[in-house]
Amino acid sequence: MKLLRHGIAGQERPGLLDAQGRIRDLSAYLPDLDGSALLPASLDRLATLDIDALPLVQGNPRLGPCVAQVGKLVCIGLNYSDHAAEANMPLPKEPIVFLKATSAICGPNDDVEIPPDAEKVDWEVELGIVIGKPGRYIAKDHALQHVAGYCIVNDVSERSYQLERGGQWDKGKGCDTFAPLGPWLVTRDELPDAQALALWLDVDDKRYQTGHTRTMIFDVPTLVAYVSRFMSLQPGDIIATGTPPGVGMGQKPEPVYLRAGQTMRLGIDGLGEQRQRAVQASID
């Protein structure tokens, strides 16, 4: 299934994408696509529905983040061997883990705001793991049983906040709109091999990122098991698994950063596409 949320911000309704690419409303069966909707029993129940009998959503509604009320957005740094080489950094011996503020989450095609004093806003297309079954101290061999599905995450980052302002990476990762999610959550049964996916990202129709999940240093089961050693994983939590090469910071001979008015377009095999316009954030 391709599960999604549609409607104006703050009032999204649950839905799914049918075989013809049309949105079907799930409001009669779910209040929202939050953690409780992603439990195995709930997904099994949704899988029995007659999709063609669900109400069609008319028009071209806004898509919201594909998961509601995300409890944790856990991110993995330097998880692609070719990205580590681009950054001229050694391969990590263990996953690099940091948290991204859930207030950064927005819809897949919402505007991305450049903070008022930001100078180095960057892009990162990433595979997101969506947790469906809770767990802690999860064995790697059982890790996929805890995965509800996958989605696209754009881990937008302000590099001067991240690297030049002291402290941990979180400052450069948590600004509002810095975590577009979606367009939909693809359940695990439709994406059996998460290490066989191409990723890409364009800025103003110029291809910057081209990668493949097979070059991930730590694969999906390893990451789920590893993160669960340090925090329990709850339904609706998301793990963003790192980005392939081609980020703005790594461009040669000089870095390239996002400017207001530019457009990012990004996608992952089987998971759809996102499109965001960069705008200057207003000061309250």
Secondary structure as the mmCIF struct_conf table of DSSP 4:
data_model
#
loop_
_struct_conf.conf_type_id
_struct_conf.id
_struct_conf.beg_label_comp_id
_struct_conf.beg_label_asym_id
_struct_conf.beg_label_seq_id
_struct_conf.end_label_comp_id
_struct_conf.end_label_asym_id
_struct_conf.end_label_seq_id
STRN STRN1 LYS A 2 HIS A 6
BEND BEND1 GLY A 7 ILE A 8
TURN_TY1_P TURN_TY1_P1 ALA A 9 GLY A 10
STRN STRN2 ARG A 13 LEU A 17
TURN_TY1_P TURN_TY1_P2 ALA A 19 GLN A 20
BEND BEND2 GLY A 21 GLY A 21
STRN STRN3 ILE A 23 ASP A 25
TURN_TY1_P TURN_TY1_P3 SER A 27 TYR A 29
BEND BEND3 PRO A 31 PRO A 31
BEND BEND4 LEU A 33 ASP A 34
HELX_RH_3T_P HELX_RH_3T_P1 GLY A 35 LEU A 38
BEND BEND5 LEU A 39 LEU A 39
HELX_RH_AL_P HELX_RH_AL_P1 PRO A 40 ALA A 47
TURN_TY1_P TURN_TY1_P4 THR A 48 THR A 48
BEND BEND6 LEU A 49 LEU A 49
HELX_RH_3T_P HELX_RH_3T_P2 ILE A 51 ALA A 53
BEND BEND7 LEU A 54 LEU A 54
HELX_LH_PP_P HELX_LH_PP_P1 PRO A 55 PRO A 55
STRN STRN4 LEU A 56 LEU A 56
HELX_LH_PP_P HELX_LH_PP_P2 VAL A 57 GLN A 58
BEND BEND8 GLY A 59 GLY A 59
HELX_LH_PP_P HELX_LH_PP_P3 PRO A 61 ARG A 62
STRN STRN5 LEU A 63 LEU A 63
BEND BEND9 CYS A 66 GLN A 69
BEND BEND10 GLY A 71 GLY A 71
STRN STRN6 LEU A 73 GLY A 77
BEND BEND11 LEU A 78 LEU A 78
STRN STRN7 TYR A 80 TYR A 80
HELX_RH_AL_P HELX_RH_AL_P2 SER A 81 GLU A 86
TURN_TY1_P TURN_TY1_P5 ALA A 87 ASN A 88
HELX_LH_PP_P HELX_LH_PP_P4 PRO A 90 PRO A 92
BEND BEND12 LYS A 93 GLU A 94
STRN STRN8 ILE A 96 LEU A 99
HELX_RH_3T_P HELX_RH_3T_P3 THR A 102 ALA A 104
STRN STRN9 ILE A 105 CYS A 106
TURN_TY1_P TURN_TY1_P6 PRO A 108 ASN A 109
BEND BEND13 ASP A 110 ASP A 110
HELX_LH_PP_P HELX_LH_PP_P5 ASP A 111 ASP A 111
STRN STRN10 VAL A 112 ILE A 114
HELX_LH_PP_P HELX_LH_PP_P6 PRO A 115 PRO A 115
TURN_TY1_P TURN_TY1_P7 PRO A 116 ASP A 117
STRN STRN11 VAL A 121 ASP A 122
STRN STRN12 VAL A 125 ILE A 131
BEND BEND14 LYS A 133 LYS A 133
STRN STRN13 GLY A 135 GLY A 135
BEND BEND15 ARG A 136 TYR A 137
HELX_RH_3T_P HELX_RH_3T_P4 LYS A 140 HIS A 146
STRN STRN14 VAL A 147 ASN A 154
STRN STRN15 SER A 157 GLU A 158
HELX_RH_AL_P HELX_RH_AL_P3 ARG A 159 GLU A 164
BEND BEND16 ARG A 165 GLY A 167
HELX_RH_3T_P HELX_RH_3T_P5 TRP A 169 GLY A 172
TURN_TY1_P TURN_TY1_P8 LYS A 173 LYS A 173
BEND BEND17 CYS A 175 CYS A 175
TURN_TY1_P TURN_TY1_P9 ASP A 176 THR A 177
STRN STRN16 ALA A 179 PRO A 180
STRN STRN17 LEU A 181 LEU A 181
BEND BEND18 PRO A 183 PRO A 183
STRN STRN18 LEU A 185 THR A 187
HELX_RH_3T_P HELX_RH_3T_P6 ARG A 188 GLU A 190
TURN_TY1_P TURN_TY1_P10 ALA A 194 GLN A 195
BEND BEND19 ALA A 196 ALA A 196
STRN STRN19 ALA A 198 VAL A 203
TURN_TY1_P TURN_TY1_P11 ASP A 204 ASP A 205
STRN STRN20 LYS A 206 HIS A 212
HELX_RH_3T_P HELX_RH_3T_P7 THR A 213 THR A 215
STRN STRN21 MET A 216 MET A 216
BEND BEND20 ILE A 217 PHE A 218
HELX_RH_AL_P HELX_RH_AL_P4 VAL A 220 VAL A 227
TURN_TY1_P TURN_TY1_P12 SER A 228 PHE A 230
BEND BEND21 MET A 231 MET A 231
STRN STRN22 LEU A 233 LEU A 233
TURN_TY1_P TURN_TY1_P13 PRO A 235 GLY A 236
STRN STRN23 ILE A 238 ALA A 240
BEND BEND22 PRO A 245 PRO A 245
HELX_RH_3T_P HELX_RH_3T_P8 GLY A 248 GLY A 250
BEND BEND23 LYS A 252 GLU A 254
TURN_TY1_P TURN_TY1_P14 ALA A 260 GLY A 261
STRN STRN24 THR A 263 ILE A 268
TURN_TY1_P TURN_TY1_P15 ASP A 269 LEU A 271
STRN STRN25 GLY A 272 GLN A 280
HELX_LH_PP_P HELX_LH_PP_P7 ALA A 281 ILE A 283
#
